[in-house]
């Protein structure tokens, strides 16, 4: 009976001016963000808000970059309003969680800096932005691309987070088996002295996340079939993480996507073999559980 986490990444970069007359391409940034906001972000966030309101057990989480929030402030503040509305709908029932991440959606955690100063500053900057706009202090973390190693996990744990999402690879090793970690188990970060940290490590299920990306962008395989795949995967946890759907409202693909999500919300909230849960909840539920540790040294330390 897996705990199901549905998570989406919201990001828009600042594009650079190609002719070099200015740093940022303001006109293009405004054009792209406004178009995406009106055709994709606003209707789809509203769709998820309706699902949260209509299904008490339906849960989602969002990882929103600082550059996305900045452009929303500049070009389409209504986006922030609907995001606040979504968060408010799920606040008391813990149906909606916003994650922390590097502000610029960068790989600052891999910069050649032993103190990871840039990484820490970007996380702190993002934390301040989330507080300023939404009044929240996220307790779960998603690094760019869900990239992970021991030092990233220890920094995140030192900053007080309860959970971190990660992308399982050949180098994320279960210390018990010395084999790559399983995507359907809750793990614990390994501390600098080899002892477990309280930080819960939640691996993404890559295969089903990719299939979900196809479904949310209009392929629309039956929701009951997809829910069956979640059940068949079994284990303790099922973390599905993908880009936020950018299907344009009014298109045939959008209708298929909306139908898929309505049906999937019905499936996962009516079944007894799948339990929706957001990352912080999972971390709290497994707080005193003897979870296997993940060992993933930075290869540059070898």
Secondary structure, 3 states (H helix, E strand, C coil): CEEEEEEEEECCCCCECCCCCCCECHHHHHHHHHHHHHHHHHHHHHHHHHHHHHCCCCCEEEEECHHHHHHHHHHCCHHHHHHHHHHHHCCCCCCEEEEECCCCCCCHHHCCCCCCHHHHHHHHHHHHHHHHHHCCCCCEEECHHHCCCHHHHHHHHHCCCCEEEECCCCCCEECCCCCECCCCCEEEEECCCCCEEEEEEEEECHHHHHHHHHHHHHHCCCHHHHHHHHHHHCCCEEEEEEECCCCCCCCHHHHHHHHHHHHHHHHHHHCCCEEECCHHHHHHHCCCCCCEEEECCCHHHC
